[in-house]
Amino acid sequence: MIAAESAAGTTVGPVGAALVVLLVLVGSFFLVVGTVGLFRLPNVYNRLHATTKATTLGVSGIALAAWVYFGPAGQGLKALVTILFLFLTAPTGSHMISRAAQRMGVEFEEGVTWPSRTGAETERAGENE
């Protein structure tokens, strides 16, 4: 019989244990993909995309495994809050990093442009720069 038990006395059944293993494997896969993207992609924008998307899914998968393992209260609730925090902060952080790189003059790949601005945004950007 497949069952997992922690030092705190948490026990999950065979279906729960299989789900925990599956979520950890999926989360680990996405973390590896994000790490490979970080090392292999050519510039800051592509690396940023790989790390934020893939690692967010990877960490979420592992946190979901923790939620399944620990249950909806206590440590499991912390895992759910971790997922919520990650989904709120990862896009914001990646947007700030990409804007900082763009303002520092980091070039895009050939044939890629920044999304076009409206006339009013262009005037405001000219005033601020």
Z-matrix of the N, CA and C atoms (Angstrom, degrees):
N
C 1 1.445
C 2 1.512 1 109.22
N 3 1.344 2 114.86 1 132.78
C 4 1.461 3 120.33 2 178.92
C 5 1.508 4 108.37 3 -89.79
N 6 1.282 5 116.75 4 120.35
C 7 1.460 6 122.07 5 175.26
C 8 1.512 7 108.09 6 -152.65
N 9 1.303 8 115.70 7 147.87
C 10 1.454 9 120.78 8 178.94
C 11 1.523 10 108.33 9 -119.93
N 12 1.333 11 115.25 10 139.18
C 13 1.460 12 119.62 11 179.33
C 14 1.520 13 108.23 12 -135.94
N 15 1.317 14 117.18 13 133.55
C 16 1.455 15 120.66 14 178.76
C 17 1.519 16 109.89 15 -95.67
N 18 1.310 17 115.20 16 174.60
C 19 1.457 18 120.55 17 178.41
C 20 1.522 19 111.57 18 -64.43
N 21 1.339 20 116.86 19 -27.10
C 22 1.465 21 120.99 20 -179.92
C 23 1.522 22 111.78 21 -80.73
N 24 1.313 23 118.58 22 -3.22
C 25 1.443 24 121.59 23 177.85
C 26 1.512 25 114.20 24 93.77
N 27 1.319 26 118.65 25 12.07
C 28 1.454 27 120.86 26 177.84
C 29 1.523 28 109.38 27 -75.41
N 30 1.310 29 116.05 28 131.29
C 31 1.453 30 120.98 29 179.78
C 32 1.522 31 108.82 30 -128.52
N 33 1.312 32 115.76 31 136.01
C 34 1.459 33 120.81 32 173.45
C 35 1.520 34 107.28 33 -120.66
N 36 1.310 35 115.12 34 151.53
C 37 1.460 36 120.51 35 179.59
C 38 1.515 37 111.48 36 -78.86
N 39 1.318 38 116.64 37 -176.39
C 40 1.465 39 119.85 38 -177.84
C 41 1.526 40 113.53 39 -63.40
N 42 1.329 41 116.86 40 -36.92
C 43 1.467 42 119.22 41 178.86
C 44 1.520 43 109.44 42 -69.22
N 45 1.342 44 116.26 43 -42.10
C 46 1.461 45 119.69 44 177.98
C 47 1.517 46 111.87 45 -63.29
N 48 1.327 47 117.18 46 -41.56
C 49 1.460 48 120.82 47 179.15
C 50 1.523 49 110.92 48 -64.24
N 51 1.327 50 116.54 49 -40.93
C 52 1.469 51 119.85 50 178.28
C 53 1.523 52 110.75 51 -65.16
N 54 1.341 53 116.21 52 -39.01
C 55 1.469 54 119.86 53 178.67
C 56 1.524 55 110.86 54 -66.71
N 57 1.321 56 117.40 55 -40.08
C 58 1.467 57 120.87 56 177.21
C 59 1.527 58 110.17 57 -61.25
N 60 1.313 59 116.75 58 -45.54
C 61 1.468 60 120.19 59 179.38
C 62 1.517 61 110.50 60 -62.19
N 63 1.325 62 117.12 61 -44.78
C 64 1.464 63 120.76 62 179.82
C 65 1.531 64 111.35 63 -61.29
N 66 1.329 65 116.85 64 -44.92
C 67 1.471 66 119.78 65 -179.03
C 68 1.524 67 111.42 66 -66.67
N 69 1.316 68 117.39 67 -38.11
C 70 1.467 69 119.68 68 177.60
C 71 1.527 70 110.35 69 -66.18
N 72 1.322 71 117.30 70 -39.87
C 73 1.468 72 119.94 71 178.32
C 74 1.528 73 111.64 72 -65.46
N 75 1.328 74 116.79 73 -44.29
C 76 1.467 75 119.96 74 178.69
C 77 1.527 76 110.12 75 -64.65
N 78 1.325 77 116.42 76 -43.48
C 79 1.464 78 119.57 77 178.40
C 80 1.516 79 111.83 78 -62.55
N 81 1.318 80 116.90 79 -41.39
C 82 1.469 81 120.64 80 178.62
C 83 1.518 82 111.20 81 -64.94
N 84 1.320 83 116.70 82 -38.56
C 85 1.472 84 120.14 83 177.79
C 86 1.528 85 110.59 84 -59.79
N 87 1.324 86 116.50 85 -48.31
C 88 1.466 87 118.87 86 -178.91
C 89 1.530 88 111.81 87 -66.67
N 90 1.319 89 117.58 88 -33.61
C 91 1.462 90 119.52 89 176.78
C 92 1.530 91 110.93 90 -66.34
N 93 1.324 92 116.82 91 -38.80
C 94 1.468 93 119.93 92 177.51
C 95 1.526 94 110.01 93 -66.52
N 96 1.338 95 117.29 94 -41.80
C 97 1.465 96 120.54 95 178.40
C 98 1.528 97 110.27 96 -61.26
N 99 1.318 98 117.53 97 -43.46
C 100 1.463 99 120.83 98 178.20
C 101 1.516 100 111.90 99 -63.55
N 102 1.309 101 117.01 100 -38.76
C 103 1.460 102 120.54 101 179.94
C 104 1.525 103 111.15 102 -68.57
N 105 1.322 104 116.25 103 -41.72
C 106 1.463 105 119.55 104 177.47
C 107 1.528 106 109.79 105 -63.65
N 108 1.332 107 117.00 106 -41.05
C 109 1.459 108 120.47 107 177.07
C 110 1.510 109 112.13 108 -61.84
N 111 1.312 110 116.54 109 -37.68
C 112 1.460 111 120.31 110 178.91
C 113 1.523 112 110.91 111 -62.23
N 114 1.329 113 117.09 112 -38.09
C 115 1.460 114 120.07 113 -177.51
C 116 1.521 115 113.29 114 -86.95
N 117 1.320 116 118.24 115 -27.28
C 118 1.462 117 119.81 116 -170.41
C 119 1.527 118 115.16 117 -101.53
N 120 1.313 119 119.04 118 -23.59
C 121 1.463 120 119.43 119 -174.52
C 122 1.524 121 110.88 120 -78.09
N 123 1.355 122 116.73 121 154.47
C 124 1.465 123 119.43 122 -164.59
C 125 1.537 124 116.95 123 -78.52
N 126 1.314 125 119.35 124 -31.18
C 127 1.469 126 117.02 125 -175.70
C 128 1.527 127 110.82 126 -139.07
N 129 1.321 128 115.26 127 178.39
C 130 1.461 129 120.71 128 -173.33
C 131 1.528 130 112.08 129 -63.38
N 132 1.306 131 117.52 130 -35.17
C 133 1.464 132 120.36 131 -178.02
C 134 1.535 133 111.20 132 -68.05
N 135 1.321 134 115.70 133 -45.10
C 136 1.463 135 118.85 134 178.98
C 137 1.523 136 111.64 135 -67.76
N 138 1.327 137 116.55 136 -40.59
C 139 1.464 138 119.92 137 178.06
C 140 1.521 139 110.79 138 -63.49
N 141 1.303 140 115.66 139 -40.08
C 142 1.455 141 120.37 140 178.84
C 143 1.520 142 111.17 141 -62.20
N 144 1.310 143 116.90 142 -42.20
C 145 1.458 144 121.31 143 178.71
C 146 1.524 145 110.39 144 -62.02
N 147 1.316 146 116.48 145 -46.66
C 148 1.467 147 120.14 146 -177.52
C 149 1.523 148 111.07 147 -63.90
N 150 1.311 149 115.89 148 -44.60
C 151 1.459 150 117.49 149 -175.45
C 152 1.520 151 112.48 150 -72.18
N 153 1.315 152 118.15 151 -39.81
C 154 1.461 153 117.81 152 -176.46
C 155 1.520 154 112.04 153 -72.43
N 156 1.300 155 117.57 154 -43.00
C 157 1.469 156 119.51 155 -177.80
C 158 1.524 157 111.34 156 -71.56
N 159 1.314 158 116.01 157 -54.31
C 160 1.464 159 119.25 158 -173.64
C 161 1.523 160 111.72 159 -69.31
N 162 1.303 161 117.51 160 -42.56
C 163 1.465 162 117.90 161 -177.30
C 164 1.520 163 111.83 162 -73.45
N 165 1.329 164 117.81 163 -28.63
C 166 1.459 165 119.12 164 174.14
C 167 1.527 166 110.38 165 -63.34
N 168 1.323 167 116.00 166 -43.97
C 169 1.468 168 119.12 167 176.68
C 170 1.524 169 111.16 168 -65.94
N 171 1.322 170 117.22 169 -38.56
C 172 1.455 171 120.54 170 -179.56
C 173 1.516 172 112.70 171 -65.23
N 174 1.300 173 116.42 172 -48.09
C 175 1.462 174 119.75 173 179.50
C 176 1.527 175 110.30 174 -66.66
N 177 1.323 176 116.73 175 -36.25
C 178 1.457 177 119.63 176 177.80
C 179 1.521 178 111.36 177 -64.46
N 180 1.315 179 117.16 178 -38.94
C 181 1.454 180 120.29 179 177.28
C 182 1.523 181 112.11 180 -62.43
N 183 1.308 182 116.04 181 -42.20
C 184 1.465 183 119.42 182 179.76
C 185 1.524 184 110.70 183 -71.08
N 186 1.330 185 117.05 184 -37.79
C 187 1.466 186 119.29 185 177.19
C 188 1.533 187 111.02 186 -66.73
N 189 1.332 188 116.82 187 -36.10
C 190 1.466 189 119.35 188 175.17
C 191 1.524 190 111.00 189 -64.51
N 192 1.321 191 116.40 190 -36.48
C 193 1.464 192 119.92 191 175.43
C 194 1.524 193 110.43 192 -61.92
N 195 1.318 194 116.45 193 -40.67
C 196 1.470 195 120.37 194 177.19
C 197 1.520 196 110.69 195 -64.58
N 198 1.318 197 116.62 196 -38.36
C 199 1.471 198 120.11 197 178.27
C 200 1.531 199 110.66 198 -64.39
N 201 1.328 200 116.51 199 -43.22
C 202 1.467 201 119.81 200 178.41
C 203 1.528 202 109.64 201 -63.95
N 204 1.306 203 116.85 202 -40.62
C 205 1.457 204 120.72 203 -176.39
C 206 1.534 205 112.06 204 -70.23
N 207 1.324 206 116.92 205 -46.50
C 208 1.462 207 120.24 206 -174.36
C 209 1.521 208 113.95 207 -89.60
N 210 1.322 209 117.85 208 -17.48
C 211 1.449 210 119.81 209 -179.79
C 212 1.523 211 112.06 210 92.49
N 213 1.323 212 116.74 211 178.55
C 214 1.466 213 119.83 212 -171.62
C 215 1.526 214 114.75 213 -75.34
N 216 1.306 215 120.00 214 -13.03
C 217 1.471 216 120.22 215 -178.99
C 218 1.525 217 110.02 216 -111.88
N 219 1.296 218 116.48 217 167.74
C 220 1.463 219 122.31 218 175.71
C 221 1.515 220 112.92 219 64.62
N 222 1.336 221 115.92 220 -121.18
C 223 1.462 222 121.22 221 -177.98
C 224 1.528 223 111.59 222 -63.60
N 225 1.310 224 117.30 223 -33.17
C 226 1.459 225 120.30 224 178.31
C 227 1.514 226 111.95 225 -64.87
N 228 1.319 227 116.38 226 -38.69
C 229 1.464 228 120.25 227 176.82
C 230 1.523 229 110.62 228 -64.34
N 231 1.322 230 117.24 229 -38.87
C 232 1.466 231 120.35 230 176.26
C 233 1.521 232 110.93 231 -61.74
N 234 1.323 233 117.22 232 -37.07
C 235 1.458 234 120.39 233 178.20
C 236 1.525 235 111.18 234 -65.08
N 237 1.332 236 116.76 235 -40.56
C 238 1.469 237 119.33 236 177.91
C 239 1.522 238 111.41 237 -66.75
N 240 1.319 239 116.66 238 -39.14
C 241 1.470 240 119.85 239 177.75
C 242 1.526 241 110.39 240 -65.39
N 243 1.327 242 116.13 241 -35.44
C 244 1.469 243 120.29 242 176.38
C 245 1.520 244 110.59 243 -60.48
N 246 1.318 245 117.38 244 -43.00
C 247 1.465 246 121.07 245 179.34
C 248 1.523 247 110.17 246 -63.95
N 249 1.317 248 116.38 247 -45.51
C 250 1.470 249 119.84 248 178.96
C 251 1.522 250 110.78 249 -60.44
N 252 1.329 251 117.10 250 -46.43
C 253 1.456 252 121.14 251 179.36
C 254 1.520 253 111.06 252 -60.95
N 255 1.305 254 116.62 253 -41.58
C 256 1.460 255 121.06 254 -179.51
C 257 1.523 256 111.43 255 -64.41
N 258 1.324 257 116.93 256 -42.91
C 259 1.464 258 119.70 257 -179.13
C 260 1.524 259 111.80 258 -70.79
N 261 1.318 260 117.86 259 -22.61
C 262 1.464 261 119.98 260 175.86
C 263 1.528 262 112.32 261 -83.63
N 264 1.313 263 117.75 262 -37.31
C 265 1.463 264 120.15 263 -172.18
C 266 1.519 265 114.43 264 -92.55
N 267 1.308 266 119.22 265 -30.65
C 268 1.472 267 120.60 266 -176.02
C 269 1.533 268 111.97 267 -62.47
N 270 1.329 269 120.37 268 -47.40
C 271 1.469 270 118.35 269 178.15
C 272 1.521 271 112.72 270 -65.56
N 273 1.310 272 116.81 271 -37.22
C 274 1.463 273 119.81 272 179.45
C 275 1.524 274 110.71 273 -65.70
N 276 1.306 275 116.65 274 -45.86
C 277 1.460 276 120.20 275 179.03
C 278 1.515 277 112.65 276 -63.77
N 279 1.322 278 116.77 277 -42.40
C 280 1.465 279 119.19 278 -179.57
C 281 1.524 280 111.11 279 -67.33
N 282 1.331 281 116.88 280 -36.22
C 283 1.463 282 119.32 281 176.91
C 284 1.527 283 110.36 282 -64.64
N 285 1.313 284 117.19 283 -43.07
C 286 1.465 285 120.04 284 179.88
C 287 1.528 286 111.40 285 -64.27
N 288 1.326 287 117.37 286 -40.00
C 289 1.464 288 120.37 287 179.23
C 290 1.522 289 110.81 288 -66.42
N 291 1.347 290 116.67 289 -41.52
C 292 1.465 291 118.81 290 -179.65
C 293 1.522 292 111.47 291 -67.76
N 294 1.327 293 117.35 292 -38.05
C 295 1.479 294 119.44 293 177.35
C 296 1.524 295 110.72 294 -66.68
N 297 1.326 296 117.15 295 -39.26
C 298 1.461 297 120.13 296 177.61
C 299 1.527 298 110.61 297 -63.56
N 300 1.327 299 116.89 298 -41.37
C 301 1.463 300 120.20 299 178.30
C 302 1.518 301 110.79 300 -64.65
N 303 1.335 302 116.01 301 -40.53
C 304 1.461 303 119.57 302 179.35
C 305 1.518 304 110.90 303 -65.18
N 306 1.320 305 117.92 304 -41.02
C 307 1.468 306 120.92 305 178.87
C 308 1.519 307 112.38 306 -71.35
N 309 1.318 308 117.45 307 -25.15
C 310 1.465 309 120.51 308 175.83
C 311 1.521 310 111.71 309 -79.60
N 312 1.325 311 117.52 310 -7.10
C 313 1.454 312 121.13 311 176.70
C 314 1.518 313 114.48 312 91.75
N 315 1.316 314 117.67 313 18.51
C 316 1.462 315 119.79 314 176.60
C 317 1.529 316 107.85 315 -68.11
N 318 1.309 317 115.69 316 125.85
C 319 1.460 318 121.08 317 -175.31
C 320 1.525 319 111.35 318 -75.65
N 321 1.336 320 114.62 319 148.11
C 322 1.456 321 121.00 320 172.53
C 323 1.518 322 109.21 321 -81.02
N 324 1.321 323 115.49 322 169.32
C 325 1.451 324 120.24 323 171.62
C 326 1.522 325 108.19 324 -63.70
N 327 1.309 326 116.49 325 156.75
C 328 1.451 327 121.50 326 -179.36
C 329 1.530 328 110.23 327 -60.37
N 330 1.322 329 116.75 328 130.44
C 331 1.455 330 121.77 329 179.04
C 332 1.513 331 114.06 330 89.02
N 333 1.335 332 118.37 331 -1.25
C 334 1.456 333 121.67 332 179.70
C 335 1.519 334 108.42 333 -107.36
N 336 1.336 335 116.58 334 135.09
C 337 1.461 336 120.49 335 178.76
C 338 1.514 337 109.61 336 -125.61
N 339 1.314 338 115.12 337 160.00
C 340 1.452 339 121.06 338 174.71
C 341 1.519 340 107.72 339 -70.35
N 342 1.323 341 119.24 340 145.83
C 343 1.466 342 119.53 341 178.75
C 344 1.523 343 111.13 342 -54.08
N 345 1.336 344 115.16 343 138.56
C 346 1.467 345 119.30 344 -174.77
C 347 1.518 346 110.50 345 -67.01
N 348 1.312 347 113.55 346 150.76
C 349 1.450 348 121.28 347 -179.95
C 350 1.524 349 109.76 348 -101.30
N 351 1.326 350 115.13 349 157.09
C 352 1.457 351 119.01 350 172.70
C 353 1.523 352 107.97 351 -79.43
N 354 1.302 353 117.94 352 170.16
C 355 1.457 354 121.90 353 -178.42
C 356 1.518 355 112.72 354 -59.81
N 357 1.343 356 118.46 355 -43.89
C 358 1.458 357 121.61 356 -178.96
C 359 1.532 358 110.99 357 -66.46
N 360 1.319 359 117.37 358 -38.88
C 361 1.467 360 119.90 359 179.21
C 362 1.518 361 110.64 360 -66.35
N 363 1.334 362 117.32 361 -37.85
C 364 1.449 363 120.89 362 178.73
C 365 1.524 364 110.71 363 -63.05
N 366 1.364 365 116.93 364 -41.97
C 367 1.466 366 120.25 365 178.85
C 368 1.524 367 110.80 366 -63.92
N 369 1.346 368 116.90 367 -43.88
C 370 1.469 369 119.79 368 179.22
C 371 1.525 370 111.07 369 -64.37
N 372 1.334 371 116.45 370 -39.39
C 373 1.459 372 119.57 371 -179.85
C 374 1.522 373 110.51 372 -65.72
N 375 1.327 374 116.34 373 -36.24
C 376 1.457 375 120.55 374 177.79
C 377 1.510 376 111.98 375 -66.29
N 378 1.332 377 116.57 376 -34.98
C 379 1.459 378 120.55 377 178.06
C 380 1.522 379 111.67 378 -69.49
N 381 1.317 380 116.91 379 -35.96
C 382 1.460 381 120.96 380 -177.14
C 383 1.518 382 112.99 381 -80.22
N 384 1.319 383 118.46 382 -23.18
C 385 1.467 384 120.39 383 -175.86
C 386 1.514 385 112.45 384 -90.30
